[in-house]
Amino acid sequence: MPSDLEISRNTALKPPAEVAADMGIGEHLVEPYGRSAAKISLDAVGELADRPRAKYVVVSSITPTPLGEGKTTTTVGLGQAFGHIGRRAVIAIRQSSMGPTFGIKGGAAGGGYSQVVPMEPVNLHLTGDLHAVTSAHNLLAAMIDNHLHKGNNLGIDPFEITWRRVVDVNDRDLRQIVTGLGGRPDGIPRQTGFDITAASEVMAVLALASSLPDLRARLGRIVFGYDRDGAPVTAEQLRAAGAMCVQLREAIKPNLMQTAEQTPALIHCGPFGNIAHGNSSVIADLIGIHGGDYLVTEAGFGADMGAERFFNIKCRVSGLVPDAAVIVATVRALKAHSGRFRVVAGRPLPEEMLAESPDDVLAGAANLRRQIANIRAHGVSPVIAVNAFPTDFESEKKAIVDIAAEEGVRAAVTDHVAQGGKGAAELAEAVAAACAEPGRFGFLYPDDLPLADKIDTVARRMYGADGIELSPVARRQLESYERCGFGSLPVCIAKTHLSLSADPARKGAPSGWRLPVREVRASVGAGFVYPICGDMRTMPGLSSQPAAERIDIDESGQVVGLS
């Protein structure tokens, strides 16, 4: 099979205006960016609003291994597959972060014959949205330090500033730094650090904004620290929000590209899946929902994380109601959840894990069953996509289908990476059937439930915990947030994505445990509170052999080594 890059370069592309026309978007709303991408004007939201709504499908997964289980390839493959059964689809996915692209993970726009093309711009800058987020975020950081240096009229407590800086590079040496070193003209020394751009609250704000005025208002509500009386201080009080919004006025427009089979693809925003909601933008969905028969989007990590946040955070903002959810399952992930094998990012799978063993697959079934229950808890019909790999045996794939049958859930084995949309046609039929069922969608908790009870609800119903353990610090923070008026916000629990629990080593569906909450932070601009459970890394590091070592330019100016 050709490499992803070779497939991308040999794909015939439609002009962006024709791709937009396939969605019913007029050329006056298309702002070309080079030959293969375009920005879609925000006017499209209003112009398309009276058209029929597409069926709304979210793609999630079982708890993944460090290698990932192929949610993006499945999203792209499913979108293409609808064309093979006579339906029109639009896909909406997050934008790639260059940190992982040059690190271990590689690109994030699908693979094989189920990818967004061309591959190079998708994974390298695209239209510069991530750089705009970086710039807006760091402008606020600079204005905070300048305010301290110029007299601190707002009475900001330097020890209670929560706003760090960001950069779109994996760089562990920037996790903890001291700024303001030198002399008096160089600022006030204080300890701070860097996160990766995808972890910025500005990214989460951009993804959840429904319009330019909404973006401006959300930026103004960002709480970057507290004054000496313990009151929150906002970007609006610092008079920084307006300039931040100016830097994001182009980035708020969704990017339009196409898949290897010319299915329209909206690529917009890339919020971190650990400490933020891990979904692409609300605006892209408000446009895409009127662009075909189906809108297929993706939520980060497993259904206990990305899908839960899609339902309880993103859908609260957008007002859109999902019709079905796809749970991507792989043989290797279920084997990993048996607890009999150890999978490490950047390393080959253990040899014994590649041996035919449906019993090992069945031993990991508890995780899949829990994720099915998590989708059903929101009144949404789940469909299992068995993402097949060349190393899988028929008996092992059948074991996953049998688990789905026992749960009364539709399932289909897919080969979309090697076959494109044709390899996911059976999945498309199953998803269409699920979408035809009456909807009973509901949020997991009401807005007026106290924050601690919201955390407890998610822990019990999504993770299978016996409850939560609040540290004294977390308890005080929750009480403070309630007093500050943040109690009506949804919660976005920051925990490991490698387990249903807060311990990445616990596989399957652990029981007899409580969720430890060590601290709680508020992303008031984005509109959620995030409890931190365990050690959350918001600035990744590079591996001993990062992908950057393999990426280069050849003599003809072509990118090589991108994966």
Residue pairs with C-beta under 8 A, 6 or more apart in sequence:
1 112
1 418
2 10
3 563
4 107
4 111
4 112
4 115
4 119
4 562
4 563
5 119
5 120
5 559
5 560
5 562
5 563
7 112
7 113
7 115
7 117
7 260
8 115
8 117
8 118
8 119
8 120
8 260
9 118
9 119
11 117
11 118
11 260
12 262
13 35
13 36
13 117
13 118
13 258
13 262
14 22
14 258
14 262
15 35
16 30
16 32
16 33
16 36
16 37
16 38
16 256
16 257
17 27
17 30
17 32
17 38
19 38
19 256
19 257
19 258
19 262
19 264
20 26
20 27
20 29
20 30
20 38
20 40
20 256
20 264
21 27
22 88
22 262
22 264
22 291
22 292
23 90
23 264
23 287
23 288
23 290
23 291
23 292
24 48
24 51
24 290
24 291
25 40
25 44
25 48
25 287
25 291
26 47
28 41
29 40
29 41
29 43
29 44
29 47
30 38
30 39
30 40
30 41
30 256
31 38
31 39
31 40
31 41
31 253
32 38
33 39
33 127
33 255
34 121
36 117
36 118
36 121
36 257
37 121
37 126
37 127
37 255
37 256
37 257
38 255
38 256
39 127
39 250
39 253
39 254
39 255
39 256
40 253
40 254
40 255
40 256
40 266
40 287
41 253
42 211
42 212
42 252
42 253
42 283
44 287
45 211
45 283
45 286
45 287
48 287
48 290
48 291
49 290
51 290
52 290
53 289
53 290
53 320
54 89
54 90
54 288
54 289
54 290
54 291
54 292
54 293
54 294
54 295
55 293
55 294
55 295
55 323
55 324
55 432
55 435
56 285
56 289
56 294
56 295
56 297
56 320
56 321
56 322
56 323
57 78
57 294
57 295
57 296
57 297
57 322
57 323
57 324
57 325
57 326
57 431
57 435
58 297
58 298
58 299
58 307
58 310
58 322
58 324
58 325
58 326
59 71
59 74
59 75
59 78
59 296
59 297
59 298
59 299
59 325
59 326
59 328
59 385
60 71
60 298
60 299
60 301
60 302
60 303
60 306
60 307
60 310
60 325
60 326
60 327
60 328
60 371
60 375
61 69
61 71
61 301
61 302
61 303
61 327
61 328
61 329
61 333
61 371
62 69
62 302
62 303
62 327
62 328
62 329
62 330
62 333
62 334
62 337
62 367
62 368
62 371
63 301
63 302
63 304
63 333
63 337
63 367
63 371
63 497
63 498
63 499
63 500
63 507
64 301
64 302
64 333
64 497
64 498
65 332
65 333
65 336
65 343
65 498
66 343
66 344
66 345
66 498
67 332
67 343
67 345
68 105
69 328
69 329
69 330
69 332
69 333
69 387
70 111
70 328
70 330
70 387
70 417
71 298
71 299
71 300
71 328
72 93
72 108
72 109
72 110
72 111
72 298
73 110
73 111
73 112
73 114
73 115
73 387
73 416
73 417
74 114
74 326
74 328
74 385
74 387
74 414
74 416
74 424
74 427
75 91
75 93
75 110
75 296
75 297
75 298
76 91
76 93
76 109
76 110
76 114
76 115
76 116
76 259
76 260
76 263
76 265
76 416
77 110
77 114
77 414
77 416
77 417
77 420
77 421
77 423
77 424
77 427
78 89
78 91
78 296
78 326
78 385
78 416
78 424
78 427
78 428
78 431
79 89
79 90
79 91
79 259
79 263
79 265
79 294
79 296
79 421
80 89
80 114
80 259
80 260
80 261
80 263
80 416
80 420
80 421
80 424
81 416
81 421
81 422
81 423
81 424
81 425
81 427
81 428
82 88
82 89
82 263
82 292
82 293
82 294
82 296
82 421
82 428
82 432
83 89
83 261
83 263
83 421
84 421
84 422
84 425
84 428
85 425
85 428
85 429
85 432
87 292
87 293
87 294
87 428
87 432
88 292
88 293
88 294
89 263
89 292
89 293
89 294
89 295
89 296
90 263
90 264
90 265
90 266
90 288
90 291
90 292
90 294
90 295
90 296
91 116
91 259
91 263
91 264
91 265
91 266
91 288
91 295
91 296
91 297
92 265
92 266
92 267
92 268
92 280
92 281
92 284
92 285
92 288
92 295
92 296
92 297
92 298
93 108
93 109
93 116
93 265
93 266
93 267
93 280
93 297
93 298
94 108
94 267
94 268
94 269
94 270
94 271
94 278
94 279
94 280
94 298
94 300
95 108
95 126
95 129
95 130
95 255
95 267
95 268
95 269
95 270
95 280
96 107
96 108
96 109
96 122
96 123
96 126
96 270
97 108
97 130
97 168
97 196
97 197
97 198
97 270
98 123
98 124
98 125
98 130
98 168
98 169
99 168
99 169
99 170
99 196
99 197
99 198
99 540
100 106
100 108
100 170
100 540
101 107
101 108
101 123
101 124
101 547
101 562
102 169
102 170
102 542
102 546
102 547
102 548
102 551
103 170
103 540
103 542
103 543
103 546
103 547
103 548
104 345
104 346
104 543
104 546
104 547
105 345
106 547
106 562
106 563
107 119
107 122
107 123
107 562
107 563
108 123
108 270
109 115
109 116
109 119
109 122
109 123
109 267
110 116
110 259
111 417
112 416
112 417
112 418
112 420
113 260
113 261
113 416
113 417
113 418
113 419
113 420
113 423
114 259
114 260
114 416
114 417
114 420
114 421
114 423
114 424
115 259
115 260
116 122
116 257
116 258
116 259
116 260
116 265
116 267
117 257
117 258
117 259
117 260
119 562
120 559
120 562
122 257
122 267
123 562
124 559
124 562
125 131
126 255
126 267
127 250
127 251
127 255
128 251
129 206
129 250
129 251
129 255
129 268
129 269
130 168
130 197
130 198
130 203
130 270
131 168
132 247
132 248
132 250
132 251
133 166
133 197
133 200
133 202
133 203
133 206
133 248
133 251
134 166
134 167
134 168
134 197
134 200
135 247
136 202
136 219
136 244
136 245
136 247
136 248
137 165
137 166
137 197
137 200
137 201
137 202
137 244
138 165
138 166
139 240
139 243
139 244
139 247
140 163
140 202
140 222
140 224
140 235
140 238
140 240
140 244
141 163
141 164
141 165
141 192
143 238
143 240
144 156
144 161
144 163
144 224
144 225
144 238
145 179
145 180
145 187
145 188
145 190
146 187
147 153
147 154
147 156
147 238
148 156
148 158
148 187
148 188
148 190
149 187
149 188
154 227
154 233
154 237
154 238
155 227
155 228
155 229
156 225
156 226
156 227
156 228
156 233
157 225
157 226
157 227
157 228
158 188
158 190
160 225
160 226
160 227
160 230
161 190
161 192
161 224
161 225
162 223
162 224
162 225
162 521
163 224
163 225
164 192
164 193
164 194
164 195
165 192
165 193
165 194
165 195
166 194
166 195
166 196
166 197
166 199
166 200
167 174
167 194
167 196
167 197
168 196
168 197
168 198
169 196
170 196
170 539
170 540
170 541
170 542
170 546
171 194
171 539
171 541
171 542
172 539
172 540
172 541
172 542
174 193
174 194
174 539
175 193
175 194
175 539
176 191
176 193
177 191
177 192
177 193
177 194
178 189
178 190
178 191
178 192
179 187
179 189
179 190
179 192
180 186
180 187
180 188
180 189
180 190
181 189
193 539
194 539
195 538
195 539
196 272
196 538
196 539
196 540
197 203
198 270
198 271
198 272
198 276
199 272
199 274
199 275
199 276
199 538
199 539
201 222
201 276
201 523
201 525
201 526
202 219
202 222
202 244
202 248
202 525
203 269
203 270
203 271
203 272
203 276
204 271
204 272
204 276
204 277
204 523
204 525
204 526
204 528
205 215
205 218
205 219
205 222
205 525
205 526
206 215
206 248
206 251
206 252
206 269
206 281
207 268
207 269
207 270
207 271
207 276
207 277
207 279
207 280
207 281
207 282
208 218
208 277
208 281
208 282
208 313
208 314
208 317
208 526
208 527
209 215
209 218
209 252
209 281
209 282
209 283
210 282
210 283
210 286
210 317
210 318
211 283
212 245
212 249
212 252
215 245
215 248
215 252
216 241
216 242
216 245
218 525
218 526
218 527
219 235
219 241
219 244
219 245
219 248
219 525
220 234
220 235
220 236
220 241
220 525
221 234
221 235
221 236
221 524
221 525
222 234
222 235
222 241
222 523
222 524
222 525
223 232
223 233
223 234
223 522
223 524
223 525
224 233
224 234
224 235
224 238
225 232
225 233
226 232
226 233
227 233
230 480
231 484
232 484
232 522
232 524
234 241
234 524
235 241
235 244
235 525
252 283
253 283
254 266
254 267
254 268
254 281
254 283
254 284
254 287
255 266
255 267
255 268
256 264
256 265
256 266
256 267
257 265
257 267
258 264
258 265
259 265
260 420
261 420
261 421
263 421
264 288
264 291
264 292
266 280
266 284
266 287
266 288
267 280
267 284
268 280
268 281
268 283
268 284
269 280
269 281
269 284
270 280
271 277
271 278
271 279
272 278
272 538
273 300
273 301
273 305
273 306
273 497
274 301
274 494
274 495
274 496
274 497
274 536
274 537
274 538
275 492
275 494
275 530
275 532
275 536
275 538
276 492
276 523
276 526
276 530
277 306
277 309
277 310
277 313
277 314
277 492
277 526
277 528
278 299
278 300
278 301
278 305
278 306
278 309
279 297
279 298
279 299
279 300
279 306
279 309
279 310
279 313
279 314
280 297
280 298
282 314
282 317
282 318
285 295
285 297
285 314
285 318
285 320
286 318
286 320
288 295
288 297
289 295
289 320
294 431
294 432
294 435
297 310
298 306
299 305
299 306
299 307
299 309
299 310
300 306
300 497
301 497
302 371
302 497
302 500
303 325
303 327
303 371
303 374
303 375
304 370
304 371
304 374
304 462
304 463
304 500
305 493
305 495
305 497
307 325
307 374
307 375
308 374
308 444
308 458
308 462
309 492
310 322
311 322
311 378
311 380
311 441
311 443
311 444
312 443
312 444
312 445
312 490
313 490
313 492
313 527
313 528
315 321
315 322
315 441
315 443
316 443
316 490
317 527
321 439
321 441
322 378
322 380
322 441
323 380
323 381
323 434
323 435
323 439
324 380
324 381
324 382
324 383
324 431
324 434
324 435
325 375
325 380
325 381
325 382
325 383
326 382
326 383
326 384
326 385
326 427
326 431
327 368
327 371
327 372
327 375
327 382
327 383
327 384
327 385
328 385
328 387
329 368
329 384
329 385
329 386
329 387
329 400
330 386
330 387
330 389
330 392
331 361
331 386
331 388
331 389
331 391
331 392
331 393
331 396
331 397
331 400
332 343
332 349
332 353
332 389
332 391
333 364
333 367
334 360
334 361
334 362
334 363
334 364
334 365
334 367
334 368
334 399
334 400
335 341
335 353
335 357
335 360
335 361
335 363
335 364
336 343
336 353
336 364
336 507
337 363
337 364
337 365
337 366
337 367
337 368
337 507
337 508
338 360
338 361
338 363
338 364
338 507
338 508
339 363
339 364
339 507
339 508
340 360
340 363
341 349
341 350
341 352
341 353
341 360
342 350
343 349
343 350
343 353
345 543
346 543
346 545
349 391
353 360
354 391
356 393
356 395
356 396
357 396
358 393
358 395
358 396
358 398
358 399
361 396
361 399
361 400
362 399
362 403
364 507
364 508
365 403
366 508
366 509
367 500
367 507
367 508
367 509
368 384
368 400
368 403
368 404
369 403
369 407
369 509
370 464
370 500
370 509
371 382
372 382
372 384
372 404
372 407
372 409
374 461
374 462
375 381
375 382
376 382
377 444
377 461
377 462
378 441
378 442
378 443
378 444
379 439
379 440
379 441
379 442
380 439
380 441
381 434
381 435
381 437
382 409
382 434
383 409
383 410
383 411
383 412
383 427
383 430
383 431
383 434
384 400
384 401
384 403
384 404
384 409
384 410
384 411
384 412
385 411
385 412
385 414
385 424
385 427
386 397
386 400
386 401
386 411
386 412
386 413
386 414
387 414
388 397
388 413
388 414
388 415
397 413
400 411
401 411
401 413
404 410
404 411
405 411
410 430
410 433
410 434
411 430
412 424
412 426
412 427
412 429
412 430
413 426
414 423
414 424
414 426
414 427
415 423
415 424
416 423
416 424
416 427
417 423
421 428
444 457
444 458
444 461
444 462
445 453
445 454
445 457
445 458
445 490
447 488
447 490
448 487
448 488
449 457
450 482
450 487
451 478
451 481
451 482
451 486
451 487
451 489
451 491
451 520
451 529
452 468
452 470
452 475
452 478
454 490
454 491
455 468
455 491
455 493
455 515
455 517
455 531
456 467
456 468
458 491
458 493
459 465
459 467
459 468
459 493
459 514
459 515
460 466
460 467
462 500
463 500
463 501
463 515
464 500
464 509
464 510
464 511
465 501
465 513
465 514
465 515
466 511
466 512
466 513
466 514
467 514
467 515
468 514
468 515
468 516
468 517
469 514
469 515
469 516
469 517
470 478
470 517
471 516
471 517
471 518
471 519
473 518
473 519
474 517
474 518
474 519
474 520
474 531
477 519
477 520
477 521
478 520
481 487
481 520
481 522
481 529
484 522
486 522
486 524
486 529
489 522
489 524
489 527
489 528
489 529
490 527
490 528
490 529
491 528
491 529
491 530
491 531
492 523
492 528
492 529
492 530
493 515
493 530
493 531
493 533
494 530
494 531
494 532
494 533
494 536
495 501
495 502
495 515
495 533
495 534
495 536
496 502
496 503
496 504
496 534
498 504
499 505
499 506
499 507
499 510
500 506
500 508
500 509
500 510
501 510
501 513
501 515
502 515
502 516
502 533
502 534
503 510
503 534
506 513
515 533
516 533
516 534
517 531
517 532
517 533
518 532
518 533
518 534
519 531
519 532
520 529
520 530
520 531
520 532
521 529
521 530
521 532
522 529
522 530
523 529
523 530
542 548
547 561
547 563
550 561
550 563
551 559
551 560
551 561
551 562
552 559
552 560
552 561
553 559
553 560
554 560
